[in-house]
Amino acid sequence: MVLVPVIYSGVYYKKQVEEGRADRHPVIEVEKWHKNAKKGTIVGIIILFAVLYFVTVGAGFEAEFGDESFTVNATGWSDLTVEYSAVESIEYREDFDIGRRISGFGSPTLSLGLFKNKEFGTYTVFAYNNAKAFVIIKSDEKVLVFADKDTEVTKEFYEKLTEKIGSENNESN
């Protein structure tokens, strides 16, 4: 991203000098330009690595259980709070077709946002891409899918949620 304008600027300047539309700058000015270009390149590279880190490693989510509701806190996407009294059913699955993202955040490791599949239509996802287990929560005619990268964490989420809500409305595959 940073190199293209720097290279273009240098080529454009040389073309203007050749056509007589620009004066050659003294060596000091050219050295100053090179020094500033190097600073810009370094800043650009730092920003690029920061963005790559966030997209591949830094983004994530976790669940917090309160007395009346649970919240999925996400880095890089909106948090979501669901009241236990609004939950109609909870299902634990080890096989699930996540469908396709309609909007949201996606990285090589993470999928957050609105998704669509044949089974549920449009629904919300907080899932790691290599997840092997999923918790499907139906609430107020909406569906939330939660899947941690660690199957044990997903199972613990399901068990904790089941405990908080009670077992009368729960299904399990």
C-alpha positions as a Python dict, from the first residue, in 0.01 Angstrom:
ca = {
    (1, 'M'): (0, 0, 0),
    (2, 'V'): (278, 242, 87),
    (3, 'L'): (521, 157, -191),
    (4, 'V'): (289, 230, -485),
    (5, 'P'): (250, 606, -417),
    (6, 'V'): (622, 642, -333),
    (7, 'I'): (732, 475, -658),
    (8, 'Y'): (468, 660, -863),
    (9, 'S'): (577, 994, -713),
    (10, 'G'): (941, 931, -800),
    (11, 'V'): (860, 830, -1159),
    (12, 'Y'): (624, 1128, -1200),
    (13, 'Y'): (888, 1370, -1068),
    (14, 'K'): (1155, 1237, -1306),
    (15, 'K'): (913, 1272, -1598),
    (16, 'Q'): (843, 1635, -1503),
    (17, 'V'): (1215, 1714, -1481),
    (18, 'E'): (1274, 1559, -1827),
    (19, 'E'): (991, 1768, -1975),
    (20, 'G'): (1122, 2084, -1809),
    (21, 'R'): (813, 2134, -1595),
    (22, 'A'): (1001, 2082, -1267),
    (23, 'D'): (1341, 2188, -1143),
    (24, 'R'): (1595, 1947, -1013),
    (25, 'H'): (1611, 1980, -641),
    (26, 'P'): (1945, 2013, -472),
    (27, 'V'): (2085, 1691, -327),
    (28, 'I'): (1975, 1800, 20),
    (29, 'E'): (1609, 1817, -86),
    (30, 'V'): (1625, 1477, -257),
    (31, 'E'): (1786, 1325, 53),
    (32, 'K'): (1515, 1485, 268),
    (33, 'W'): (1248, 1340, 37),
    (34, 'H'): (1406, 994, 62),
    (35, 'K'): (1425, 1022, 440),
    (36, 'N'): (1054, 1118, 461),
    (37, 'A'): (960, 840, 218),
    (38, 'K'): (1143, 588, 436),
    (39, 'K'): (956, 713, 746),
    (40, 'G'): (624, 680, 562),
    (41, 'T'): (712, 328, 451),
    (42, 'I'): (807, 226, 804),
    (43, 'V'): (483, 370, 947),
    (44, 'G'): (284, 193, 675),
    (45, 'I'): (451, -140, 750),
    (46, 'I'): (384, -102, 1124),
    (47, 'I'): (15, -28, 1055),
    (48, 'L'): (-6, -325, 818),
    (49, 'F'): (138, -563, 1079),
    (50, 'A'): (-95, -424, 1347),
    (51, 'V'): (-397, -487, 1123),
    (52, 'L'): (-274, -836, 1030),
    (53, 'Y'): (-221, -918, 1397),
    (54, 'F'): (-572, -803, 1488),
    (55, 'V'): (-731, -997, 1202),
    (56, 'T'): (-544, -1323, 1264),
    (57, 'V'): (-467, -1331, 1637),
    (58, 'G'): (-615, -1040, 1832),
    (59, 'A'): (-983, -1076, 1746),
    (60, 'G'): (-1193, -1312, 1952),
    (61, 'F'): (-1489, -1350, 2184),
    (62, 'E'): (-1590, -1495, 2519),
    (63, 'A'): (-1909, -1548, 2713),
    (64, 'E'): (-1997, -1395, 3047),
    (65, 'F'): (-2282, -1531, 3257),
    (66, 'G'): (-2480, -1293, 3475),
    (67, 'D'): (-2780, -1348, 3703),
    (68, 'E'): (-3043, -1253, 3443),
    (69, 'S'): (-2858, -1288, 3111),
    (70, 'F'): (-2542, -1393, 2932),
    (71, 'T'): (-2327, -1171, 2711),
    (72, 'V'): (-2095, -1269, 2430),
    (73, 'N'): (-1817, -1008, 2434),
    (74, 'A'): (-1644, -978, 2098),
    (75, 'T'): (-1333, -797, 1980),
    (76, 'G'): (-1398, -666, 1632),
    (77, 'W'): (-1776, -700, 1643),
    (78, 'S'): (-2074, -594, 1855),
    (79, 'D'): (-2131, -767, 2187),
    (80, 'L'): (-2458, -954, 2228),
    (81, 'T'): (-2666, -995, 2545),
    (82, 'V'): (-2948, -1250, 2575),
    (83, 'E'): (-3181, -1276, 2874),
    (84, 'Y'): (-3223, -1630, 3004),
    (85, 'S'): (-3602, -1585, 3015),
    (86, 'A'): (-3607, -1520, 2637),
    (87, 'V'): (-3428, -1846, 2548),
    (88, 'E'): (-3669, -2097, 2393),
    (89, 'S'): (-3423, -2382, 2331),
    (90, 'I'): (-3055, -2476, 2345),
    (91, 'E'): (-2893, -2743, 2135),
    (92, 'Y'): (-2539, -2883, 2137),
    (93, 'R'): (-2418, -3017, 1800),
    (94, 'E'): (-2091, -3156, 1676),
    (95, 'D'): (-2195, -3121, 1312),
    (96, 'F'): (-2336, -2797, 1175),
    (97, 'D'): (-2349, -2623, 835),
    (98, 'I'): (-2262, -2264, 919),
    (99, 'G'): (-2381, -2137, 580),
    (100, 'R'): (-2251, -1808, 438),
    (101, 'R'): (-2180, -1470, 592),
    (102, 'I'): (-2419, -1190, 496),
    (103, 'S'): (-2247, -922, 702),
    (104, 'G'): (-1999, -908, 984),
    (105, 'F'): (-1636, -978, 1052),
    (106, 'G'): (-1434, -1263, 906),
    (107, 'S'): (-1070, -1359, 940),
    (108, 'P'): (-869, -1675, 879),
    (109, 'T'): (-962, -1786, 1232),
    (110, 'L'): (-1293, -1619, 1317),
    (111, 'S'): (-1648, -1562, 1188),
    (112, 'L'): (-1872, -1305, 1356),
    (113, 'G'): (-2195, -1152, 1231),
    (114, 'L'): (-2506, -1239, 1036),
    (115, 'F'): (-2507, -1567, 843),
    (116, 'K'): (-2760, -1751, 632),
    (117, 'N'): (-2823, -2122, 581),
    (118, 'K'): (-3115, -2343, 472),
    (119, 'E'): (-3202, -2458, 823),
    (120, 'F'): (-3237, -2123, 1003),
    (121, 'G'): (-3241, -1856, 733),
    (122, 'T'): (-3064, -1550, 873),
    (123, 'Y'): (-2901, -1587, 1216),
    (124, 'T'): (-2613, -1457, 1430),
    (125, 'V'): (-2278, -1635, 1460),
    (126, 'F'): (-1991, -1610, 1708),
    (127, 'A'): (-1764, -1893, 1592),
    (128, 'Y'): (-1406, -1991, 1531),
    (129, 'N'): (-1365, -2129, 1179),
    (130, 'N'): (-1218, -2465, 1282),
    (131, 'A'): (-1478, -2530, 1553),
    (132, 'K'): (-1595, -2889, 1589),
    (133, 'A'): (-1884, -2824, 1830),
    (134, 'F'): (-2164, -2568, 1823),
    (135, 'V'): (-2429, -2438, 2062),
    (136, 'I'): (-2750, -2326, 1890),
    (137, 'I'): (-2969, -2095, 2093),
    (138, 'K'): (-3320, -2004, 1981),
    (139, 'S'): (-3456, -1691, 2142),
    (140, 'D'): (-3750, -1467, 2047),
    (141, 'E'): (-3762, -1611, 1692),
    (142, 'K'): (-3387, -1545, 1652),
    (143, 'V'): (-3101, -1792, 1637),
    (144, 'L'): (-2753, -1752, 1784),
    (145, 'V'): (-2472, -1997, 1709),
    (146, 'F'): (-2174, -2006, 1945),
    (147, 'A'): (-1862, -2214, 1875),
    (148, 'D'): (-1527, -2181, 2047),
    (149, 'K'): (-1207, -2316, 1889),
    (150, 'D'): (-1184, -2556, 2184),
    (151, 'T'): (-1466, -2814, 2192),
    (152, 'E'): (-1442, -2833, 2572),
    (153, 'V'): (-1503, -2457, 2605),
    (154, 'T'): (-1808, -2488, 2377),
    (155, 'K'): (-1938, -2779, 2584),
    (156, 'E'): (-1881, -2583, 2908),
    (157, 'F'): (-2073, -2289, 2757),
    (158, 'Y'): (-2362, -2524, 2674),
    (159, 'E'): (-2362, -2682, 3021),
    (160, 'K'): (-2344, -2347, 3200),
    (161, 'L'): (-2627, -2207, 2985),
    (162, 'T'): (-2835, -2519, 3043),
    (163, 'E'): (-2779, -2485, 3416),
    (164, 'K'): (-2882, -2118, 3411),
    (165, 'I'): (-3197, -2177, 3207),
    (166, 'G'): (-3312, -2513, 3334),
    (167, 'S'): (-3347, -2841, 3152),
    (168, 'E'): (-3714, -2836, 3046),
    (169, 'N'): (-3657, -2656, 2712),
    (170, 'N'): (-3325, -2810, 2611),
    (171, 'E'): (-3246, -3048, 2327),
    (172, 'S'): (-2919, -3230, 2265),
    (173, 'N'): (-2783, -3428, 1969),
}
